[in-house]
Amino acid sequence: SLQVKNELILGFKEGSKERSELEKALQNLKGKTEEIPCVIGNEEVWTKDIRYQLSPFNHSHKVSKFCYADKELINKAIEASVAARREWDLKPVADRAQIFFRAADIISGPKRADVLAKTMIGQGKTVVQAEIDAAAELIDFFRFNAKHAIQLEQQQPLDSDGSTNTMLYRGLEGFVAAVAPFNFTAIGGNLAGTPAIMGNVVLWKPSDTAMSASYAVYKILRESGLPPSIIQFVPADGPVFGDTITSSEHLAGINFTGSVPTFKRLWKQVAQNLDIYRNFPRVAGECGGKNFHFVHKSADVHSVVNGTIRSAFEYGGQKCSACSRMYVPDSLWPQIKQELLDVHKQIKVGDPVEDFSTFFSAVIDDKSFSRSKGWLEHAKTSPHLKIIAGGNCDNKKGYFIEPTIIETTDPQEKIMNEEIFGPILTVYVYPENDYKKVLHLIDNTSPYALTGAIFSQDKAVINEAGKALRNAAGNYYVNDKSTGSIVAQQPFGGARASGTNDKPGGPHYVLRWTSPQVVKQTHVPLTEWKYPYMG
């Protein structure tokens, strides 16, 4: 059987080979602007609608120059994909999978530093945050999904006397639109790559703010033997892309990661246009969370503090899984508060390229900066909120938000309910014996249900919390932080407003992208039309 292991996460210690390769790759990109076309069929295409990707921590640096595909070009891509579909779908799954194994090997080896450097500069990640995303997670997605696709072929129906049954795992008839977010290079690769492994043709709309790393991944796939028109690289304005794909009769699926309003809009457009489609399109989406850390009085305090600092502030809180609400018993709060403040003083926010001791960098863009700034202003004016650390921001050089810790006296304050996507953590301190009420509160505060964590050394409480929070999170952690899911170890996703919970990174994810055909072949001729009991 096919052996696939999780990619090792490299350490990048002073003097290591990987560190010097990364430093060289970062140096090569310094001050440079990469030109990135749309790729339609086998053709690089430029339109007049020119855009720039800026480095979040140094917004005077244009990382890439790219262009938006217009409606006409998107339709051209749809035609090219539909024309290429049949041949790709008929290719043996092992041949398709081979391309992705090869791409994973290239990212793991010769192109690792390049993809990491583009993720760091373009998306504002630190070394470790780039490594766990653009190397480890992306490599794992390609390898494990290729493996799952091959293994799926072995799941076959029963035969009976005189006949054999075969399940053919066909790609969907039409094209899949992959709409990717900025925050993980790996997610773009997965959204576009996994449907392709399963025999689908894909239009990949990368995020404007992850353009450089996304294009690097696209080129690696092509270099690994992916034929033209199977995945096409289609930067575009969101609404234009959404309107165009949902009005094509060939739409077979949408693979989406992003905001709730955008996902709802796409879903509604699909519903509106149902009469024009040849199939019912499959709509898969992951939409973020309002993730919790629940602390019981029996918790290990140091573990709580370290886990919460990492979960709330790594990558500036811009992970779908980041902790942004925390519930702490009054008996532990003085100690936890003090330790949080002690660590907070040591957190370095800055340029992750020039200074590897940076803990996190700027938020992704001006829109994100304004949103976080709005929350800080809200915290300063709301009678229920008190900023106990941080609270400042500055966008002169980059989009910097200070790591901020807020205490709330109202557990239903909107800051406990809405996703922020910035380095802002709000804490509600509860009377230690009211923990059952708090579990109920956690389950009923926010519309999301993505990730969550409980910290307790008490087995009975752990069991109780597991039942109370059964529907509050799709990825649920006991004595660990709410971030850091690993492909094949913690397949990722949640329900409620967090999405359709298809669990990318798990063995069932590939099933979303196949439309099986069952073939029964009978080897014994039918000699009678009557049944014996009829006489």
C-alpha positions as CSV (number, residue, x, y, z in Angstrom):
1,S,0.0,0.0,0.0
2,L,1.0,3.6,-0.6
3,Q,3.1,5.0,2.2
4,V,2.8,8.8,2.8
5,K,4.1,10.6,5.8
6,N,3.6,14.2,7.0
7,E,6.3,16.5,5.7
8,L,8.9,17.3,8.4
9,I,8.9,20.9,9.6
10,L,12.4,22.4,9.3
11,G,13.9,24.4,12.1
12,F,15.7,27.2,10.3
13,K,18.3,27.5,13.1
14,E,21.3,29.8,12.7
15,G,23.8,28.1,10.3
16,S,21.4,25.6,8.9
17,K,21.2,24.8,5.1
18,E,17.5,25.7,4.9
19,R,18.1,29.0,6.6
20,S,20.9,30.1,4.2
21,E,18.7,29.0,1.2
22,L,15.8,31.0,2.5
23,E,17.9,34.1,3.2
24,K,19.2,33.9,-0.3
25,A,15.7,33.6,-1.8
26,L,14.5,36.6,0.3
27,Q,17.4,38.6,-0.8
28,N,16.6,37.8,-4.5
29,L,13.1,39.2,-4.1
30,K,14.1,42.4,-2.3
31,G,12.5,45.4,-3.9
32,K,11.5,43.3,-7.0
33,T,8.1,43.3,-8.7
34,E,7.1,40.1,-10.3
35,E,4.9,40.2,-13.4
36,I,2.0,37.7,-13.2
37,P,-0.3,37.1,-16.2
38,C,-3.6,35.3,-16.4
39,V,-3.0,31.8,-17.8
40,I,-5.8,30.7,-20.1
41,G,-5.2,27.4,-21.9
42,N,-1.5,27.5,-22.6
43,E,-1.5,31.2,-23.1
44,E,-0.3,34.0,-20.9
45,V,-2.8,36.8,-21.2
46,W,-2.7,40.4,-20.0
47,T,-5.7,42.7,-19.8
48,K,-5.8,46.4,-19.2
49,D,-7.1,46.1,-15.6
50,I,-3.7,46.2,-13.9
51,R,-3.3,45.6,-10.1
52,Y,-0.5,45.4,-7.6
53,Q,0.1,43.1,-4.6
54,L,1.8,45.1,-1.8
55,S,3.9,43.7,1.0
56,P,1.8,44.1,4.2
57,F,4.8,45.2,6.4
58,N,6.2,47.5,3.8
59,H,3.4,48.7,1.5
60,S,5.7,50.8,-0.6
61,H,7.1,47.5,-2.0
62,K,5.0,46.2,-5.0
63,V,5.5,42.5,-4.7
64,S,3.7,41.6,-7.9
65,K,2.0,43.3,-10.9
66,F,-1.0,41.3,-12.2
67,C,-4.2,41.8,-14.1
68,Y,-7.8,41.0,-13.6
69,A,-9.5,38.7,-16.2
70,D,-12.7,40.2,-17.5
71,K,-16.0,38.4,-18.2
72,E,-14.9,37.5,-21.7
73,L,-11.6,36.0,-20.6
74,I,-13.2,34.0,-17.8
75,N,-15.7,32.6,-20.3
76,K,-12.7,31.7,-22.6
77,A,-11.2,29.8,-19.7
78,I,-14.5,28.0,-19.1
79,E,-14.5,26.9,-22.8
80,A,-10.9,25.7,-22.6
81,S,-11.5,23.7,-19.5
82,V,-14.6,22.1,-20.8
83,A,-12.8,21.1,-24.0
84,A,-9.9,19.5,-22.0
85,R,-12.1,17.8,-19.4
86,R,-12.8,14.5,-21.1
87,E,-9.2,13.5,-21.8
88,W,-8.1,14.4,-18.3
89,D,-11.0,12.5,-16.7
90,L,-10.2,9.4,-18.7
91,K,-6.5,9.5,-17.6
92,P,-5.8,6.7,-14.9
93,V,-6.0,8.2,-11.4
94,A,-2.4,7.0,-10.7
95,D,-1.1,9.1,-13.6
96,R,-3.0,12.2,-12.4
97,A,-1.7,11.6,-8.8
98,Q,1.9,11.2,-10.0
99,I,1.9,14.9,-11.1
100,F,0.9,16.0,-7.6
101,F,3.5,13.7,-5.9
102,R,6.1,15.3,-8.2
103,A,4.9,18.8,-7.4
104,A,5.1,17.9,-3.6
105,D,8.7,16.7,-4.1
106,I,9.7,19.9,-5.9
107,I,8.2,22.1,-3.2
108,S,9.8,19.9,-0.5
109,G,13.2,20.3,-2.2
110,P,14.4,22.7,-4.9
111,K,11.5,25.3,-4.7
112,R,10.9,25.3,-1.0
113,A,12.9,28.5,-0.3
114,D,11.2,30.3,-3.2
115,V,7.7,29.5,-2.2
116,L,8.4,30.3,1.5
117,A,10.1,33.6,0.6
118,K,7.1,34.7,-1.6
119,T,4.7,33.7,1.2
120,M,6.7,35.7,3.8
121,I,7.1,38.9,1.7
122,G,3.7,38.8,0.0
123,Q,1.5,37.6,2.9
124,G,3.5,38.9,5.8
125,K,4.4,35.5,7.4
126,T,7.2,34.8,9.7
127,V,9.6,31.9,8.9
128,V,7.8,29.3,11.0
129,Q,4.3,30.4,9.8
130,A,5.5,30.2,6.1
131,E,7.1,26.8,6.7
132,I,4.0,25.2,8.3
133,D,1.8,26.6,5.5
134,A,3.6,26.9,2.1
135,A,5.9,23.9,2.7
136,A,4.5,21.4,5.1
137,E,0.8,21.8,4.7
138,L,0.8,22.3,0.9
139,I,3.1,19.2,0.4
140,D,0.8,17.2,2.7
141,F,-2.3,18.2,0.8
142,F,-0.8,17.1,-2.5
143,R,0.6,13.9,-1.2
144,F,-2.3,12.8,1.0
145,N,-5.0,13.7,-1.5
146,A,-3.2,11.9,-4.3
147,K,-2.9,8.9,-2.0
148,H,-6.6,9.1,-1.1
149,A,-7.6,9.4,-4.7
150,I,-5.7,6.2,-5.5
151,Q,-7.1,4.4,-2.5
152,L,-10.6,5.4,-3.4
153,E,-10.3,3.3,-6.6
154,Q,-10.0,0.2,-4.4
155,Q,-13.4,0.8,-2.8
156,Q,-15.5,-1.4,-5.0
157,P,-19.0,-2.9,-4.7
158,L,-19.8,-6.5,-4.2
159,D,-20.0,-9.0,-7.1
160,S,-22.7,-11.7,-7.3
161,D,-23.0,-15.0,-9.1
162,G,-22.8,-14.4,-12.7
163,S,-22.1,-10.7,-12.6
164,T,-19.4,-8.2,-11.7
165,N,-19.8,-4.7,-10.4
166,T,-17.4,-1.8,-10.8
167,M,-17.4,1.7,-9.4
168,L,-15.8,4.3,-11.7
169,Y,-14.8,7.5,-9.9
170,R,-15.5,10.1,-12.6
171,G,-14.8,13.8,-12.3
172,L,-17.7,16.1,-12.3
173,E,-19.2,17.0,-15.7
174,G,-18.3,20.6,-16.2
175,F,-15.7,22.8,-14.4
176,V,-14.9,23.6,-10.8
177,A,-14.3,27.1,-9.6
178,A,-11.7,27.4,-6.8
179,V,-11.9,30.7,-4.9
180,A,-8.9,31.0,-2.6
181,P,-8.1,33.2,0.5
182,F,-4.9,35.2,1.2
183,N,-4.0,33.6,4.5
184,F,-2.7,30.2,3.5
185,T,-0.7,29.4,0.3
186,A,-1.6,25.8,1.0
187,I,-5.3,26.4,0.8
188,G,-5.1,27.8,-2.7
189,G,-3.1,24.8,-3.8
190,N,-5.7,22.4,-2.2
191,L,-8.8,24.2,-3.5
192,A,-7.5,24.0,-7.0
193,G,-5.4,20.8,-6.8
194,T,-7.7,18.3,-5.2
195,P,-10.6,18.5,-7.7
196,A,-7.9,18.2,-10.4
197,I,-6.5,15.0,-8.9
198,M,-10.0,13.6,-9.1
199,G,-10.3,14.3,-12.8
200,N,-11.9,17.7,-12.7
201,V,-10.9,20.9,-14.6
202,V,-10.5,24.0,-12.5
203,L,-10.6,27.8,-12.8
204,W,-8.4,29.0,-9.9
205,K,-9.1,32.5,-8.7
206,P,-6.2,33.3,-6.4
207,S,-6.4,35.9,-3.7
208,D,-5.0,39.3,-4.8
209,T,-2.9,39.5,-1.7
210,A,-1.4,36.0,-2.1
211,M,-0.7,36.3,-5.9
212,S,3.0,35.8,-5.9
213,A,3.1,32.6,-3.8
214,S,0.0,31.2,-5.6
215,Y,1.6,31.8,-9.0
216,A,4.7,30.0,-7.8
217,V,2.6,27.0,-6.9
218,Y,0.7,27.1,-10.2
219,K,4.0,27.1,-12.1
220,I,5.3,24.2,-10.1
221,L,2.2,22.2,-11.0
222,R,2.7,22.9,-14.7
223,E,6.4,22.0,-14.4
224,S,5.4,18.7,-12.8
225,G,3.4,17.7,-15.9
226,L,0.0,19.2,-15.4
227,P,-1.4,19.8,-18.9
228,P,-2.7,23.2,-20.0
229,S,-6.4,24.0,-19.4
230,I,-6.7,21.5,-16.4
231,I,-6.1,24.3,-13.9
232,Q,-6.2,27.8,-15.3
233,F,-4.8,30.7,-13.3
234,V,-7.5,33.4,-13.3
235,P,-7.0,36.5,-11.1
236,A,-10.2,38.5,-11.2
237,D,-12.5,40.9,-9.4
238,G,-14.5,38.8,-6.9
239,P,-18.0,39.8,-8.1
240,V,-17.1,39.6,-11.8
241,F,-15.7,36.1,-11.3
242,G,-18.7,35.0,-9.2
243,D,-21.2,36.4,-11.7
244,T,-19.5,34.8,-14.7
245,I,-19.0,31.3,-13.3
246,T,-22.5,31.1,-11.8
247,S,-24.0,32.1,-15.1
248,S,-22.3,29.3,-17.0
249,E,-24.3,26.1,-17.8
250,H,-21.1,24.1,-17.2
251,L,-20.6,25.0,-13.5
252,A,-20.2,21.7,-11.7
253,G,-18.7,22.9,-8.4
254,I,-17.4,25.7,-6.3
255,N,-14.5,25.1,-3.9
256,F,-14.4,28.2,-1.6
257,T,-12.5,29.6,1.3
258,G,-13.3,33.2,2.4
259,S,-16.0,35.3,4.1
260,V,-19.6,34.3,5.0
261,P,-21.2,37.2,2.9
262,T,-19.2,36.1,-0.2
263,F,-20.1,32.5,0.2
264,K,-23.8,33.3,0.7
265,R,-23.7,35.4,-2.4
266,L,-22.3,32.6,-4.5
267,W,-24.7,30.1,-3.0
268,K,-27.7,32.4,-3.8
269,Q,-26.5,33.0,-7.3
270,V,-26.2,29.2,-7.8
271,A,-29.8,28.8,-6.5
272,Q,-31.0,31.6,-8.7
273,N,-29.5,30.0,-11.8
274,L,-30.4,26.4,-11.1
275,D,-32.5,26.1,-14.3
276,I,-29.5,26.8,-16.6
277,Y,-27.1,24.2,-15.2
278,R,-26.6,20.7,-16.6
279,N,-25.9,19.4,-13.1
280,F,-26.7,20.5,-9.6
281,P,-23.4,22.3,-8.7
282,R,-21.6,21.1,-5.6
283,V,-20.9,24.1,-3.3
284,A,-18.2,23.6,-0.7
285,G,-17.0,26.4,1.6
286,E,-15.0,27.3,4.6
287,C,-15.8,30.6,6.1
288,G,-14.0,31.4,9.3
289,G,-14.8,31.3,13.0
290,K,-15.1,32.9,16.4
291,N,-12.9,30.4,18.1
292,F,-12.8,29.9,21.9
293,H,-10.4,28.9,24.6
294,F,-12.4,27.7,27.7
295,V,-10.3,27.5,30.9
296,H,-11.5,25.4,33.8
297,K,-10.1,25.9,37.3
298,S,-8.2,22.7,37.0
299,A,-6.2,23.9,34.0
300,D,-2.4,24.0,33.6
301,V,-1.9,27.8,33.7
302,H,1.4,28.0,31.7
303,S,0.0,25.8,29.0
304,V,-3.1,28.0,28.8
305,V,-1.0,31.2,28.5
306,N,1.4,29.9,25.9
307,G,-1.3,28.2,23.8
308,T,-3.5,31.3,23.9
309,I,-0.6,33.7,22.9
310,R,0.2,31.5,20.0
311,S,-3.4,30.9,18.9
312,A,-4.5,34.6,19.2
313,F,-1.5,36.3,17.9
314,E,0.5,34.1,15.5
315,Y,0.1,35.5,12.0
316,G,-1.6,38.4,13.5
317,G,-4.8,36.4,14.3
318,Q,-5.4,36.0,10.6
319,K,-6.1,32.3,10.7
320,C,-9.7,30.9,10.4
321,S,-8.9,28.9,13.6
322,A,-7.4,31.8,15.7
323,C,-8.6,32.1,19.3
324,S,-10.4,35.4,19.7
325,R,-12.6,34.7,22.8
326,M,-11.4,33.3,26.0
327,Y,-13.3,32.3,29.2
328,V,-11.3,32.2,32.4
329,P,-12.4,31.4,36.0
330,D,-12.1,34.2,38.5
331,S,-9.9,32.1,40.7
332,L,-7.2,31.8,38.0
333,W,-7.6,35.1,36.3
334,P,-5.0,37.1,38.4
335,Q,-2.3,34.6,37.5
336,I,-3.3,34.1,33.9
337,K,-3.6,37.8,33.4
338,Q,-0.2,38.5,34.8
339,E,1.5,35.8,32.7
340,L,-0.3,37.0,29.5
341,L,0.9,40.6,30.3
342,D,4.5,39.3,30.9
343,V,4.6,37.5,27.6
344,H,2.8,40.4,25.8
345,K,5.7,42.7,26.8
346,Q,8.2,40.4,24.9
347,I,6.2,40.0,21.7
348,K,8.0,41.6,18.8
349,V,5.9,42.9,15.9
350,G,7.8,44.0,12.8
351,D,9.4,43.0,9.6
352,P,9.6,39.1,9.4
353,V,12.3,39.2,6.7
354,E,14.8,41.6,8.3
355,D,14.3,40.2,11.8
356,F,13.7,36.5,12.3
357,S,12.8,37.1,16.0
358,T,9.6,38.8,14.9
359,F,6.6,37.0,16.4
360,F,4.1,38.3,13.9
361,S,4.0,41.0,11.3
362,A,1.5,43.4,9.7
363,V,-2.1,42.5,8.8
364,I,-2.7,41.8,5.2
365,D,-4.0,45.1,3.7
366,D,-5.6,48.5,4.3
367,K,-9.1,47.0,4.6
368,S,-8.0,44.6,7.2
369,F,-6.1,47.4,9.0
370,S,-9.3,49.5,9.1
371,R,-11.4,46.7,10.4
372,S,-9.0,45.9,13.3
373,K,-8.6,49.7,14.0
374,G,-12.5,49.9,14.2
375,W,-12.5,47.2,16.8
376,L,-9.8,48.9,18.8
377,E,-11.9,52.1,18.7
378,H,-15.0,50.2,19.7
379,A,-13.1,48.7,22.7
380,K,-12.1,52.2,23.8
381,T,-15.7,53.5,23.8
382,S,-17.7,50.5,24.9
383,P,-18.7,50.6,28.6
384,H,-18.3,46.8,28.8
385,L,-14.7,46.6,27.4
386,K,-11.4,47.5,28.9
387,I,-8.1,47.2,27.0
388,I,-5.5,45.6,29.3
389,A,-2.7,45.3,26.8
390,G,-1.9,46.8,23.4
391,G,-4.6,48.8,21.6
392,N,-2.5,50.9,19.2
393,C,-2.0,50.7,15.5
394,D,0.1,52.4,12.8
395,N,-0.1,52.1,9.0
396,K,2.7,54.5,7.9
397,K,5.1,51.8,6.7
398,G,3.0,48.7,7.0
399,Y,-0.4,47.7,8.3
400,F,0.6,47.1,11.9
401,I,-1.8,46.4,14.7
402,E,-0.4,45.9,18.2
403,P,-1.3,42.6,19.9
404,T,-4.3,43.5,22.0
405,I,-6.0,41.9,25.0
406,I,-9.4,43.1,26.1
407,E,-11.5,42.3,29.2
408,T,-15.3,42.2,28.8
409,T,-17.9,42.3,31.5
410,D,-20.6,41.3,29.0
411,P,-20.1,37.8,27.5
412,Q,-22.5,38.7,24.7
413,E,-20.8,41.9,23.7
414,K,-20.5,41.9,19.8
415,I,-16.7,41.5,20.1
416,M,-17.4,38.0,21.5
417,N,-19.6,37.2,18.6
418,E,-18.1,38.6,15.4
419,E,-15.0,37.4,13.6
420,I,-12.2,40.1,13.7
421,F,-9.3,38.5,11.8
422,G,-6.7,40.5,13.6
423,P,-4.5,40.2,16.7
424,I,-7.3,41.0,19.2
425,L,-8.2,38.7,22.1
426,T,-11.2,39.3,24.4
427,V,-11.4,37.6,27.8
428,Y,-14.6,37.0,29.9
429,V,-13.9,36.2,33.5
430,Y,-16.5,34.0,35.0
431,P,-17.3,32.8,38.6
432,E,-15.4,29.5,38.7
433,N,-18.4,27.4,39.8
434,D,-20.5,28.7,36.9
435,Y,-18.5,26.7,34.3
436,K,-21.6,24.7,33.2
437,K,-23.4,28.0,32.3
438,V,-20.3,29.1,30.5
439,L,-20.2,26.0,28.3
440,H,-23.8,26.8,27.3
441,L,-22.8,30.4,26.7
442,I,-19.9,29.4,24.4
443,D,-22.2,27.2,22.4
444,N,-24.7,30.0,21.9
445,T,-22.7,33.2,21.6
446,S,-21.5,33.2,18.0
447,P,-22.9,32.0,14.7
448,Y,-19.6,30.1,13.9
449,A,-18.5,26.7,14.9
450,L,-15.0,26.2,13.5
451,T,-12.5,25.5,16.3
452,G,-12.3,25.6,20.0
453,A,-10.3,24.4,22.9
454,I,-10.8,23.5,26.5
455,F,-8.1,23.4,29.2
456,S,-8.8,21.1,32.2
457,Q,-7.1,18.3,34.1
458,D,-10.4,17.0,35.4
459,K,-11.7,14.0,33.3
460,A,-15.3,14.5,34.3
461,V,-15.2,18.1,33.2
462,I,-13.5,17.1,29.9
463,N,-16.3,14.6,29.2
464,E,-19.0,17.1,30.2
465,A,-17.5,19.9,28.0
466,G,-17.2,17.5,25.1
467,K,-20.9,16.8,25.2
468,A,-21.9,20.5,25.7
469,L,-19.7,21.7,22.9
470,R,-20.3,18.8,20.5
471,N,-21.7,21.2,17.9
472,A,-19.7,24.3,18.8
473,A,-16.5,23.3,16.9
474,G,-15.6,21.1,13.9
475,N,-12.0,21.0,15.3
476,Y,-12.0,20.6,19.0
477,Y,-8.9,20.6,21.2
478,V,-8.4,19.3,24.8
479,N,-5.4,20.9,26.5
480,D,-4.1,22.4,23.3
481,K,-4.6,25.6,21.4
482,S,-7.3,26.1,18.7
483,T,-4.9,26.5,15.8
484,G,-2.4,24.3,14.0
485,S,-4.4,21.5,12.4
486,I,-2.2,19.1,10.4
487,V,-3.3,17.4,7.2
488,A,-4.3,13.7,7.9
489,Q,-4.0,14.3,11.7
490,Q,-6.7,16.9,12.2
491,P,-8.8,17.2,9.0
492,F,-10.1,20.7,9.1
493,G,-13.5,22.4,9.0
494,G,-16.6,23.4,10.9
495,A,-20.4,23.8,10.5
496,R,-22.9,26.5,11.3
497,A,-21.7,29.7,9.7
498,S,-18.2,28.3,9.4
499,G,-19.0,26.4,6.3
500,T,-19.9,23.0,4.8
501,N,-17.4,21.1,6.9
502,D,-15.9,18.9,4.1
503,K,-12.8,18.2,6.1
504,P,-9.9,18.8,3.6
505,G,-6.9,16.9,4.9
506,G,-9.1,13.9,5.6
507,P,-9.8,10.8,3.5
508,H,-13.4,11.7,2.6
509,Y,-12.6,15.1,1.0
510,V,-11.9,13.6,-2.4
511,L,-15.4,12.2,-2.5
512,R,-16.8,15.8,-2.9
513,W,-15.1,16.0,-6.3
514,T,-16.2,12.8,-7.9
515,S,-19.5,11.7,-9.5
516,P,-19.3,7.9,-9.5
517,Q,-20.7,5.6,-12.2
518,V,-21.5,2.0,-11.3
519,V,-21.1,-0.6,-14.0
520,K,-22.8,-4.0,-13.7
521,Q,-21.6,-6.6,-16.2
522,T,-23.6,-9.8,-16.4
523,H,-21.8,-12.9,-17.8
524,V,-24.8,-15.3,-17.9
525,P,-27.5,-14.7,-20.5
526,L,-31.1,-14.2,-19.3
527,T,-33.1,-17.1,-20.7
528,E,-36.6,-16.4,-19.4
529,W,-38.9,-13.4,-18.9
530,K,-41.3,-15.1,-16.6
531,Y,-40.8,-15.7,-12.9
532,P,-41.1,-19.4,-11.7
533,Y,-44.0,-18.7,-9.3
534,M,-46.1,-17.5,-12.2
535,G,-46.6,-21.1,-13.3
